[in-house]
Amino acid sequence: MPTREILAITTGRATSDGAGVSLTRLFGGAAPERFDPFLMLDEFGSDNPDEYIAGFPPHPHRGFETVTYMIEGRMRHEDHLGNVGLLQSGGVQWMTAARGVIHSEMPEQEQGLMRGFQLWLNLPAKSKLDDPDYRDFAPAEIPRTRLPSGIEAVVIAGHFSAEGVELSGAVQRPDTEPQLFDLQLPPGSAIEPEIRDGHRLLLYVFEGEISVAGKPVTKHQLARLSEHGQVRVSSENGARVLLLAGRPIGEPIVQYGPFVMNSRDEIEQALRDVREGVFTD
């Protein structure tokens, strides 16, 4: 079987969002087709409350899903549908904005470390105006396993298969079929997770260093891999990696801030809906 090769290695850029929350944008904005079905990935991590305490006051979304993985910290979600959820260390929040959600995400801590990721996952045209949905997953609801090699895997979404271990994640989604894993590799270990041929594959190293097809990927680097063949990830000194894989949608992507649709006309409609107070109708 051919081996997936690294197409590009990039690093994120420091930015801020919400009411001034400091974060690193690993990708998002320019040339989204390269990452289809993924639209954006942000990493946040600080023990300085000034960099996160203002949070994300009420704001709208339309046309995609948001996935927030909280490695450490506490954040409260509230939305116009009446959903209230507390995202805690090790937990996941999965929100399908679809035709429209107005929500807030506010820290429930005034000190200490807040660390995690937020991923934006696109929806196909047929689903962009569906009913919105929201689900909080406590840490105990997210499947975790230790492989014979000692590698630990947190299986947030999709099907995990490696070293004879099969595990279904907390979330299964149609169309994009995302796989979202947090992999912790001890020194001297390697893993060959099954990724469906033709699916986009991204690896983000947030601790340590890995090797893929003979090339090193170091801390804070994002590797975009080719779409066919097996992947082998190894680490000489240990690492922690966020693996993202999914089926590209292959449709036009038009984004304006928190709206992601297929045409400029649909973006203009979203803006009119907000102005006219019918965004969530």
Disulfide bonds with the S-S distance in Angstrom:
none
